[in-house]
Amino acid sequence: VGGVLYDAYRWQGLSVFHCSCQGSLLLLLLISPTCRKSFMAYFFGDPDEEDDDEDDGGVTMKDLQVQPNVPNPSSAAKPSAQEIKKEAQALEQ
């Protein structure tokens, strides 16, 4: 299709074709029920979610937030190569 449009209308025809196809795909995406529900839940809160004060034991977004005072386990002091060799020699004996 692109070759025929280019032969007939040059790059202007391809631009119009591209924009119209991309626009129609975006429109189809935006009117899909799952996209609209996700948009409404993100910006206006989830209407299916009840706001009760009881703890149901589930993980919430507040539980997943980064806690700045908790040390990162990957940044803990790691043993040096010499310490590892000494431990390996001790295990061999």
N, CA, C and O atoms as a MOPAC input file, in Angstrom:
PM7 MOZYME 1SCF
protein

 N      0.83800 1    -1.18500 1     0.00000 1
 C      0.00000 1     0.00000 1     0.00000 1
 C      0.88100 1     1.24500 1     0.00000 1
 O      0.58000 1     2.21600 1    -0.69300 1
 N      1.96400 1     1.22300 1     0.77100 1
 C      2.84200 1     2.38300 1     0.85300 1
 C      3.46500 1     2.74100 1    -0.48400 1
 O      3.59600 1     3.92000 1    -0.81300 1
 N      3.85200 1     1.73000 1    -1.26400 1
 C      4.46100 1     1.98800 1    -2.55900 1
 C      3.48500 1     2.61500 1    -3.53800 1
 O      3.84900 1     3.51700 1    -4.29200 1
 N      2.25400 1     2.14300 1    -3.52800 1
 C      1.23100 1     2.69800 1    -4.41800 1
 C      0.93500 1     4.14200 1    -4.03100 1
 O      0.81300 1     5.00600 1    -4.90000 1
 N      0.81900 1     4.40700 1    -2.73600 1
 C      0.56600 1     5.78000 1    -2.28900 1
 C      1.74500 1     6.69300 1    -2.62700 1
 O      1.55200 1     7.84700 1    -3.00900 1
 N      2.94300 1     6.18100 1    -2.48800 1
 C      4.10100 1     7.01500 1    -2.79600 1
 C      4.15300 1     7.33800 1    -4.28900 1
 O      4.45400 1     8.46900 1    -4.67000 1
 N      3.85900 1     6.34100 1    -5.13700 1
 C      3.86000 1     6.57800 1    -6.58000 1
 C      2.78100 1     7.58100 1    -6.97900 1
 O      2.98700 1     8.40000 1    -7.87400 1
 N      1.63300 1     7.51300 1    -6.31300 1
 C      0.51900 1     8.37400 1    -6.69600 1
 C      0.59300 1     9.76200 1    -6.05400 1
 O      0.32400 1    10.76300 1    -6.71800 1
 N      0.95300 1     9.83000 1    -4.77600 1
 C      0.85200 1    11.10000 1    -4.03700 1
 C      2.15300 1    11.57800 1    -3.40800 1
 O      2.15500 1    12.59500 1    -2.71500 1
 N      3.24100 1    10.88600 1    -3.62700 1
 C      4.55500 1    11.22000 1    -3.07100 1
 C      4.52500 1    11.19200 1    -1.53900 1
 O      3.68800 1    10.51600 1    -0.94100 1
 N      5.43000 1    11.91900 1    -0.92200 1
 C      5.57200 1    11.82600 1     0.53000 1
 C      4.39300 1    12.45700 1     1.25800 1
 O      4.10700 1    12.08100 1     2.39500 1
 N      3.70000 1    13.40700 1     0.63300 1
 C      2.54400 1    14.01100 1     1.29100 1
 C      1.42900 1    12.97500 1     1.46900 1
 O      0.76700 1    12.94200 1     2.50600 1
 N      1.22800 1    12.14400 1     0.47000 1
 C      0.22100 1    11.09200 1     0.57200 1
 C      0.56100 1    10.07800 1     1.65400 1
 O     -0.31800 1     9.62600 1     2.38800 1
 N      1.85400 1     9.71800 1     1.75100 1
 C      2.27400 1     8.78900 1     2.80800 1
 C      2.07700 1     9.41000 1     4.19100 1
 O      1.68200 1     8.72000 1     5.13100 1
 N      2.35000 1    10.69900 1     4.31600 1
 C      2.16800 1    11.37000 1     5.61000 1
 C      0.70400 1    11.37200 1     6.02400 1
 O      0.38400 1    11.08400 1     7.17700 1
 N     -0.17800 1    11.69100 1     5.09800 1
 C     -1.60900 1    11.69800 1     5.40500 1
 C     -2.08300 1    10.28600 1     5.75400 1
 O     -2.83400 1    10.10300 1     6.71200 1
 N     -1.64900 1     9.29200 1     4.98100 1
 C     -2.02300 1     7.90500 1     5.24700 1
 C     -1.52300 1     7.46700 1     6.62200 1
 O     -2.26600 1     6.85700 1     7.39100 1
 N     -0.27200 1     7.77800 1     6.92700 1
 C      0.31200 1     7.39600 1     8.21000 1
 C     -0.44000 1     8.04200 1     9.36300 1
 O     -0.79700 1     7.36300 1    10.32600 1
 N     -0.68400 1     9.32900 1     9.27800 1
 C     -1.37800 1    10.04500 1    10.36000 1
 C     -2.80700 1     9.53900 1    10.53600 1
 O     -3.27400 1     9.39800 1    11.66700 1
 N     -3.50100 1     9.26500 1     9.44300 1
 C     -4.88600 1     8.78500 1     9.56300 1
 C     -4.92400 1     7.38200 1    10.17800 1
 O     -5.78500 1     7.09400 1    11.01000 1
 N     -4.00100 1     6.51600 1     9.77700 1
 C     -3.97400 1     5.16700 1    10.35600 1
 C     -3.57900 1     5.19400 1    11.82200 1
 O     -4.18700 1     4.50300 1    12.64000 1
 N     -2.57300 1     5.98000 1    12.16300 1
 C     -2.15100 1     6.06800 1    13.56000 1
 C     -3.22900 1     6.70400 1    14.42000 1
 O     -3.43900 1     6.29300 1    15.56100 1
 N     -3.91000 1     7.69900 1    13.88400 1
 C     -5.00800 1     8.32800 1    14.61800 1
 C     -6.15600 1     7.37300 1    14.87500 1
 O     -6.73600 1     7.36700 1    15.96100 1
 N     -6.48500 1     6.56300 1    13.87300 1
 C     -7.57400 1     5.60200 1    14.07100 1
 C     -7.17700 1     4.53300 1    15.08900 1
 O     -8.01700 1     4.10500 1    15.88100 1
 N     -5.92300 1     4.09400 1    15.08600 1
 C     -5.47300 1     3.12300 1    16.09600 1
 C     -5.50200 1     3.72300 1    17.49600 1
 O     -5.88700 1     3.05300 1    18.45400 1
 N     -5.09800 1     4.97800 1    17.61300 1
 C     -5.15000 1     5.64200 1    18.91700 1
 C     -6.58800 1     5.77900 1    19.39500 1
 O     -6.87200 1     5.57000 1    20.57500 1
 N     -7.49000 1     6.12500 1    18.49900 1
 C     -8.89900 1     6.24000 1    18.85700 1
 C     -9.44800 1     4.89700 1    19.32500 1
 O    -10.17000 1     4.83700 1    20.32000 1
 N     -9.11400 1     3.82000 1    18.61900 1
 C     -9.56900 1     2.49100 1    19.03500 1
 C     -9.01700 1     2.11400 1    20.40500 1
 O     -9.71800 1     1.50900 1    21.21600 1
 N     -7.76800 1     2.47100 1    20.66000 1
 C     -7.17600 1     2.18600 1    21.96500 1
 C     -7.88200 1     2.96200 1    23.06400 1
 O     -8.18100 1     2.41500 1    24.12500 1
 N     -8.14800 1     4.23700 1    22.80800 1
 C     -8.74000 1     5.07900 1    23.84100 1
 C    -10.18700 1     4.72600 1    24.15100 1
 O    -10.64200 1     4.93800 1    25.27500 1
 N    -10.91400 1     4.19600 1    23.18900 1
 C    -12.31400 1     3.86500 1    23.45700 1
 C    -12.48400 1     2.43900 1    23.97500 1
 O    -13.60100 1     2.02800 1    24.29300 1
 N    -11.39600 1     1.68400 1    24.06400 1
 C    -11.51900 1     0.32700 1    24.60200 1
 C    -11.85800 1     0.40400 1    26.09000 1
 O    -11.33000 1     1.26500 1    26.79400 1
 N    -12.72100 1    -0.47100 1    26.57700 1
 C    -13.16900 1    -0.39600 1    27.96900 1
 C    -12.03900 1    -0.52800 1    28.98500 1
 O    -12.06700 1     0.14500 1    30.01600 1
 N    -11.04900 1    -1.37300 1    28.72400 1
 C     -9.97900 1    -1.55500 1    29.70500 1
 C     -9.11100 1    -0.30800 1    29.82500 1
 O     -8.67500 1     0.03900 1    30.92200 1
 N     -8.85800 1     0.36300 1    28.71500 1
 C     -8.05400 1     1.58500 1    28.75700 1
 C     -8.79400 1     2.67700 1    29.51400 1
 O     -8.19700 1     3.38600 1    30.32400 1
 N    -10.08600 1     2.81700 1    29.25700 1
 C    -10.87800 1     3.84500 1    29.93300 1
 C    -10.96100 1     3.55800 1    31.43400 1
 O    -10.84300 1     4.47300 1    32.24900 1
 N    -11.16200 1     2.29400 1    31.79700 1
 C    -11.24100 1     1.93000 1    33.20800 1
 C     -9.91400 1     2.20200 1    33.91900 1
 O     -9.89700 1     2.69500 1    35.04700 1
 N     -8.80800 1     1.87900 1    33.25400 1
 C     -7.50000 1     2.13400 1    33.83500 1
 C     -7.26600 1     3.63000 1    34.01200 1
 O     -6.73700 1     4.05300 1    35.04000 1
 N     -7.65100 1     4.43000 1    33.03100 1
 C     -7.50500 1     5.88000 1    33.11500 1
 C     -8.32200 1     6.43300 1    34.27300 1
 O     -7.82300 1     7.24000 1    35.05600 1
 N     -9.56500 1     6.00900 1    34.38400 1
 C    -10.43600 1     6.50500 1    35.45000 1
 C     -9.91400 1     6.07500 1    36.82400 1
 O     -9.97500 1     6.85200 1    37.77700 1
 N     -9.40600 1     4.85100 1    36.93400 1
 C     -8.88300 1     4.37400 1    38.21500 1
 C     -7.63500 1     5.13900 1    38.61100 1
 O     -7.43600 1     5.42400 1    39.79200 1
 N     -6.78900 1     5.48000 1    37.64300 1
 C     -5.54200 1     6.17600 1    37.95800 1
 C     -5.80300 1     7.61100 1    38.38000 1
 O     -5.23700 1     8.07100 1    39.37100 1
 N     -6.64300 1     8.32700 1    37.65100 1
 C     -6.83500 1     9.74500 1    37.92700 1
 C     -7.94000 1    10.04200 1    38.92800 1
 O     -7.88300 1    11.06900 1    39.60500 1
 N     -8.94100 1     9.18100 1    39.04300 1
 C    -10.08300 1     9.47700 1    39.90800 1
 C    -10.30000 1     8.42900 1    40.98600 1
 O    -11.30600 1     8.48200 1    41.69300 1
 N     -9.39800 1     7.49200 1    41.13200 1
 C     -9.53200 1     6.44700 1    42.13600 1
 C    -10.34300 1     5.29200 1    41.59300 1
 O    -11.16200 1     5.46500 1    40.69100 1
 N    -10.11600 1     4.12500 1    42.13900 1
 C    -10.79600 1     2.92600 1    41.67800 1
 C    -12.17100 1     2.84100 1    42.33600 1
 O    -12.25300 1     2.72400 1    43.55900 1
 N    -13.26300 1     2.89600 1    41.54800 1
 C    -14.58700 1     2.82600 1    42.16900 1
 C    -14.89300 1     1.44600 1    42.74800 1
 O    -15.76300 1     1.32800 1    43.61100 1
 N    -14.20500 1     0.40700 1    42.29800 1
 C    -14.43400 1    -0.93400 1    42.82700 1
 C    -13.75000 1    -1.13600 1    44.17600 1
 O    -14.06100 1    -2.08600 1    44.89500 1
 N    -12.83200 1    -0.25500 1    44.51700 1
 C    -12.06300 1    -0.39500 1    45.75000 1
 C    -12.81100 1     0.27700 1    46.89400 1
 O    -13.11900 1     1.46700 1    46.82600 1
 N    -13.10100 1    -0.48500 1    47.94100 1
 C    -13.80200 1     0.07100 1    49.08900 1
 C    -12.79800 1     0.72200 1    50.02800 1
 O    -11.69700 1     0.20800 1    50.22400 1
 N    -13.18100 1     1.84800 1    50.60200 1
 C    -12.30700 1     2.57500 1    51.51800 1
 C    -12.68900 1     2.26100 1    52.96200 1
 O    -13.24600 1     3.10700 1    53.66200 1
 N    -12.39300 1     1.06500 1    53.39500 1
 C    -12.65200 1     0.72200 1    54.78700 1
 C    -11.35300 1     0.77500 1    55.57400 1
 O    -10.26500 1     0.65900 1    55.01200 1
 N    -11.48200 1     0.95100 1    56.87100 1
 C    -10.30900 1     1.09600 1    57.72800 1
 C     -9.76500 1    -0.24200 1    58.20900 1
 O     -8.73600 1    -0.27600 1    58.88400 1
 N    -10.42000 1    -1.32200 1    57.88400 1
 C     -9.95300 1    -2.62900 1    58.31200 1
 C     -8.77900 1    -3.07600 1    57.45400 1
 O     -8.74200 1    -2.82800 1    56.24900 1
 N     -7.82400 1    -3.73700 1    58.09200 1
 C     -6.67300 1    -4.26300 1    57.36300 1
 C     -7.00800 1    -5.67500 1    56.90900 1
 O     -7.20100 1    -6.57400 1    57.72600 1
 N     -7.07400 1    -5.85800 1    55.59400 1
 C     -7.41900 1    -7.16900 1    55.06500 1
 C     -6.18900 1    -8.02900 1    54.79100 1
 O     -6.31400 1    -9.14000 1    54.27600 1
 N     -5.00700 1    -7.52800 1    55.12900 1
 C     -3.79700 1    -8.30400 1    54.94300 1
 C     -3.21200 1    -8.21100 1    53.55800 1
 O     -2.18700 1    -8.83700 1    53.28700 1
 N     -3.82300 1    -7.45400 1    52.67200 1
 C     -3.31700 1    -7.32000 1    51.31300 1
 C     -2.21700 1    -6.27400 1    51.22600 1
 O     -2.07100 1    -5.43700 1    52.11700 1
 N     -1.46200 1    -6.32700 1    50.17000 1
 C     -0.38700 1    -5.37300 1    49.94000 1
 C     -0.97300 1    -4.14700 1    49.24900 1
 O     -1.66400 1    -4.26600 1    48.23800 1
 N     -0.69500 1    -2.98000 1    49.79800 1
 C     -1.17500 1    -1.73400 1    49.20400 1
 C     -0.00400 1    -0.98400 1    48.59900 1
 O      1.15200 1    -1.35700 1    48.79900 1
 N     -0.30600 1     0.08100 1    47.85500 1
 C      0.74800 1     0.88300 1    47.25500 1
 C      1.61500 1     1.53100 1    48.33500 1
 O      2.81100 1     1.73400 1    48.12300 1
 N      1.03900 1     1.85100 1    49.46900 1
 C      1.81100 1     2.43800 1    50.55900 1
 C      2.86400 1     1.45600 1    51.08000 1
 O      3.94900 1     1.86300 1    51.49400 1
 N      2.53500 1     0.16300 1    51.05700 1
 C      3.49000 1    -0.85800 1    51.49000 1
 C      4.66500 1    -0.97300 1    50.53200 1
 O      5.76000 1    -1.36400 1    50.93800 1
 N      4.44900 1    -0.63600 1    49.25600 1
 C      5.48100 1    -0.79300 1    48.24000 1
 C      6.37400 1     0.42800 1    48.08700 1
 O      7.32700 1     0.39100 1    47.30800 1
 N      6.09200 1     1.51100 1    48.81000 1
 C      6.89200 1     2.72200 1    48.68500 1
 C      8.28500 1     2.50300 1    49.26100 1
 O      8.48000 1     1.70300 1    50.17700 1
 N      9.23500 1     3.22400 1    48.71000 1
 C     10.62700 1     3.10500 1    49.14600 1
 C     10.78600 1     3.74100 1    50.51700 1
 O     10.29600 1     4.84400 1    50.76200 1
 N     11.46600 1     3.04500 1    51.39900 1
 C     11.71600 1     3.55600 1    52.73400 1
 C     13.15800 1     4.02800 1    52.79900 1
 O     14.06900 1     3.20500 1    52.71000 1
 N     13.40200 1     5.34500 1    52.95500 1
 C     14.76300 1     5.86400 1    52.85300 1
 C     15.68900 1     5.44800 1    53.98900 1
 O     16.90500 1     5.45600 1    53.79900 1
 N     15.17500 1     5.08800 1    55.15400 1
 C     16.03700 1     4.76500 1    56.28600 1
 C     16.43500 1     3.29600 1    56.35200 1
 O     17.21300 1     2.90300 1    57.22200 1
 N     15.91200 1     2.48600 1    55.44700 1
 C     16.24200 1     1.06900 1    55.44000 1
 C     17.47700 1     0.87100 1    54.57500 1
 O     17.48100 1     1.29400 1    53.41900 1
 N     18.54300 1     0.23200 1    55.10400 1
 C     19.75300 1     0.04200 1    54.29900 1
 C     19.50500 1    -0.92900 1    53.15000 1
 O     18.72400 1    -1.87400 1    53.26700 1
 N     20.16900 1    -0.67900 1    52.06900 1
 C     20.06600 1    -1.51700 1    50.88200 1
 C     20.94700 1    -2.74500 1    51.09100 1
 O     22.14200 1    -2.59300 1    51.34400 1
 N     20.39700 1    -3.96500 1    50.99200 1
 C     21.21700 1    -5.16000 1    51.23600 1
 C     22.33400 1    -5.33400 1    50.20400 1
 O     23.35800 1    -5.94800 1    50.50500 1
 N     22.15300 1    -4.81100 1    49.00900 1
 C     23.20400 1    -4.97500 1    48.00600 1
 C     24.38600 1    -4.05300 1    48.26100 1
 O     25.46300 1    -4.27000 1    47.70700 1
 N     24.20500 1    -3.01700 1    49.09600 1
 C     25.30300 1    -2.10400 1    49.38200 1
 C     26.05500 1    -2.49400 1    50.66700 1
 O     26.92700 1    -1.75000 1    51.11700 1
 N     25.73100 1    -3.63100 1    51.24700 1
 C     26.40100 1    -4.07600 1    52.46100 1
 C     27.85600 1    -4.42700 1    52.13300 1
 O     28.20200 1    -4.71000 1    50.98600 1
 N     28.69200 1    -4.39900 1    53.16700 1
 C     30.10700 1    -4.69400 1    52.96600 1
 C     30.27500 1    -6.13300 1    52.49500 1
 O     29.72000 1    -7.06100 1    53.08300 1
 N     31.04600 1    -6.30400 1    51.42900 1
 C     31.27100 1    -7.62500 1    50.86900 1
 C     32.69000 1    -8.06500 1    51.21700 1
 O     33.59400 1    -7.23600 1    51.32100 1
 N     32.88400 1    -9.37300 1    51.39700 1
 C     34.22000 1    -9.84200 1    51.76900 1
 C     35.21200 1    -9.63100 1    50.62300 1
 O     34.85700 1    -9.70100 1    49.44600 1
 N     36.45000 1    -9.37300 1    51.00000 1
 C     37.48200 1    -9.16600 1    49.98800 1
 C     37.92900 1   -10.52400 1    49.43100 1
 O     37.55600 1   -11.57500 1    49.95300 1
 N     38.72400 1   -10.48300 1    48.37800 1
 C     39.20900 1   -11.71000 1    47.74700 1
 C     40.08800 1   -12.49800 1    48.71300 1
 O     40.04900 1   -13.72800 1    48.73100 1
 N     40.88200 1   -11.78500 1    49.52000 1
 C     41.75700 1   -12.46900 1    50.47800 1
 C     40.93500 1   -13.19300 1    51.53300 1
 O     41.27200 1   -14.31400 1    51.91500 1
 N     39.86400 1   -12.57200 1    52.00800 1
 C     39.01600 1   -13.22000 1    53.00700 1
 C     38.35000 1   -14.46300 1    52.43100 1
 O     38.20500 1   -15.47100 1    53.12300 1
 N     37.95100 1   -14.39500 1    51.18500 1
 C     37.32000 1   -15.55200 1    50.54100 1
 C     38.32500 1   -16.68700 1    50.40100 1
 O     37.97600 1   -17.84900 1    50.61300 1
 N     39.59900 1   -16.36100 1    50.03900 1
 C     40.62800 1   -17.39400 1    49.92600 1
 C     40.89400 1   -18.04900 1    51.26700 1
 O     41.05400 1   -19.26700 1    51.34600 1
 N     40.94400 1   -17.23700 1    52.33600 1
 C     41.19000 1   -17.78100 1    53.66600 1
 C     40.05400 1   -18.73000 1    54.08400 1
 O     40.30400 1   -19.78900 1    54.66000 1
 N     38.82100 1   -18.34400 1    53.79100 1
 C     37.68400 1   -19.19600 1    54.13100 1
 C     37.72300 1   -20.50100 1    53.33600 1
 O     37.41900 1   -21.56900 1    53.86800 1
 N     38.10400 1   -20.40700 1    52.04500 1
 C     38.17300 1   -21.59600 1    51.21800 1
 C     39.26700 1   -22.52700 1    51.71500 1
 O     39.07600 1   -23.74300 1    51.72600 1
 N     40.43500 1   -21.97300 1    52.13500 1
 C     41.51300 1   -22.80200 1    52.66000 1
 C     41.10400 1   -23.44800 1    53.97400 1
 O     41.45800 1   -24.59600 1    54.24200 1
 N     40.36300 1   -22.71700 1    54.78800 1
 C     39.91300 1   -23.28100 1    56.05300 1
 C     38.92900 1   -24.42300 1    55.82400 1
 O     38.93300 1   -25.40200 1    56.57000 1
 N     38.09400 1   -24.30800 1    54.81000 1
 C     37.13800 1   -25.37300 1    54.52100 1
 C     37.79800 1   -26.60900 1    53.95300 1
 O     37.32900 1   -27.72700 1    54.16900 1
 N     38.90600 1   -26.40900 1    53.21300 1
 C     39.61200 1   -27.54100 1    52.62000 1
 C     40.31100 1   -28.38000 1    53.69100 1
 O     40.48500 1   -29.58600 1    53.51700 1
 N     40.69900 1   -27.77200 1    54.75700 1
 C     41.46100 1   -28.48700 1    55.80200 1
 C     40.58700 1   -29.29100 1    56.70700 1
 O     41.08300 1   -29.94100 1    57.62700 1

